[in-house]
Amino acid sequence: MTFIENTPSMRQVAAARAIDALGGNRAEHTLLQVRCRSSHHVATVLNTDEGVVIESFTGQHAHGRKDYIDEPHRASRLGTRFADLLDADQFIADEVPAACECGAWTLSRESLRHAIDTSEHVVVLP
């Protein structure tokens, strides 16, 4: 990647496209699941053609099938999608935004990378 191609928005677009390209094969590419103490899904780390990427959703989440949050037109029940390459250099923040039904979370790229390197498959947030 050149400097221009490594802007945060370009990294995020590349990561989202790489995740979308997996189609229905996401499970076999999943390296790590991140969950809260209540077992809500917080984030997923996947191995893609672009490299290792993280996908999370930020913002409010609906709690159940019949619980609807007040969301703007065309918003997802899951919140706003955040996708990015997991690896970062000194110019990319270590923090990754995420959320679940319990509220907002801030994940660490370094901690997620460590979990993958130590062969963890599920991380439960404190």
C-alpha positions as CSV (number, residue, x, y, z in Angstrom):
1,M,0.0,0.0,0.0
2,T,1.2,3.5,-0.7
3,F,0.7,6.3,1.7
4,I,-2.4,7.7,-0.1
5,E,-4.0,4.2,-0.1
6,N,-3.4,3.8,3.7
7,T,-5.7,6.5,4.9
8,P,-8.2,5.3,7.6
9,S,-11.2,5.5,5.2
10,M,-9.4,3.5,2.5
11,R,-8.4,0.9,5.0
12,Q,-11.9,0.6,6.2
13,V,-13.4,0.3,2.7
14,A,-10.9,-2.3,1.8
15,A,-11.7,-4.3,5.0
16,A,-15.4,-4.1,4.4
17,R,-15.1,-5.3,0.8
18,A,-12.8,-8.1,1.9
19,I,-15.4,-9.2,4.5
20,D,-18.3,-9.0,2.0
21,A,-16.3,-11.1,-0.5
22,L,-16.3,-14.0,2.0
23,G,-20.0,-14.3,1.4
24,G,-21.4,-17.3,3.3
25,N,-18.0,-18.6,4.2
26,R,-17.4,-16.3,7.2
27,A,-17.3,-19.1,9.8
28,E,-14.3,-20.8,8.2
29,H,-12.4,-17.5,8.1
30,T,-13.2,-16.4,11.6
31,L,-10.1,-16.1,13.8
32,L,-11.6,-14.6,16.9
33,Q,-15.0,-13.7,18.4
34,V,-15.3,-11.0,21.0
35,R,-18.2,-11.1,23.4
36,C,-19.3,-9.2,26.5
37,R,-19.9,-10.9,29.9
38,S,-23.6,-11.3,28.9
39,S,-22.4,-13.3,25.8
40,H,-23.5,-10.5,23.4
41,H,-21.6,-10.4,20.1
42,V,-19.2,-7.4,20.2
43,A,-16.8,-8.0,17.3
44,T,-15.3,-10.6,14.9
45,V,-11.8,-10.9,13.6
46,L,-11.5,-12.6,10.2
47,N,-8.7,-13.7,7.9
48,T,-9.4,-12.3,4.4
49,D,-7.6,-11.8,1.1
50,E,-6.7,-8.2,2.3
51,G,-5.3,-9.7,5.6
52,V,-6.7,-9.9,9.1
53,V,-9.7,-7.6,9.5
54,I,-12.0,-6.6,12.4
55,E,-15.7,-6.1,12.1
56,S,-17.8,-4.5,14.8
57,F,-21.0,-2.5,15.0
58,T,-21.3,0.8,16.9
59,G,-24.3,2.7,18.2
60,Q,-27.5,1.4,19.6
61,H,-28.6,-2.2,19.2
62,A,-32.0,-3.8,19.5
63,H,-32.2,-6.2,22.4
64,G,-34.6,-8.8,20.9
65,R,-36.8,-9.6,18.0
66,K,-39.6,-7.3,19.1
67,D,-37.5,-4.6,20.8
68,Y,-36.9,-1.7,18.4
69,I,-34.6,1.1,19.0
70,D,-35.3,4.6,17.7
71,E,-33.1,4.5,14.6
72,P,-32.8,6.7,11.5
73,H,-34.2,5.7,8.2
74,R,-32.3,2.7,6.6
75,A,-30.2,2.1,9.8
76,S,-29.3,-1.4,10.7
77,R,-30.8,-3.2,13.7
78,L,-27.1,-3.9,14.5
79,G,-26.0,-0.3,14.5
80,T,-23.3,1.2,12.3
81,R,-20.8,-1.2,10.8
82,F,-17.1,-0.6,11.5
83,A,-14.6,-2.6,9.5
84,D,-10.8,-2.1,9.4
85,L,-7.5,-3.9,9.0
86,L,-6.4,-5.3,12.3
87,D,-2.8,-4.4,11.9
88,A,-1.9,-0.8,12.3
89,D,1.2,1.4,12.2
90,Q,2.1,4.4,14.3
91,F,-0.4,6.6,12.5
92,I,-3.4,4.4,13.1
93,A,-5.1,4.4,16.5
94,D,-4.9,1.2,18.6
95,E,-8.5,1.7,19.7
96,V,-11.4,0.1,17.8
97,P,-15.0,1.1,18.4
98,A,-17.6,-1.6,19.1
99,A,-20.9,-2.0,20.9
100,C,-23.4,-4.6,22.0
101,E,-26.7,-4.5,23.8
102,C,-24.9,-3.6,27.0
103,G,-23.4,-0.5,25.6
104,A,-20.2,0.9,23.9
105,W,-16.8,-0.8,24.0
106,T,-13.3,0.2,23.0
107,L,-11.2,-2.7,21.8
108,S,-7.4,-2.8,21.5
109,R,-5.9,-3.9,18.2
110,E,-2.8,-5.0,20.1
111,S,-4.9,-7.1,22.6
112,L,-6.8,-8.7,19.8
113,R,-3.6,-9.6,17.9
114,H,-2.2,-11.1,21.1
115,A,-5.3,-13.2,21.5
116,I,-4.9,-14.6,18.0
117,D,-1.2,-15.2,18.5
118,T,-2.0,-17.2,21.6
119,S,-4.6,-19.3,19.8
120,E,-7.6,-17.9,21.6
121,H,-10.9,-18.2,19.7
122,V,-13.2,-16.3,21.9
123,V,-12.4,-13.2,24.1
124,V,-14.8,-12.3,26.8
125,L,-14.6,-8.7,27.8
126,P,-14.3,-7.8,31.5
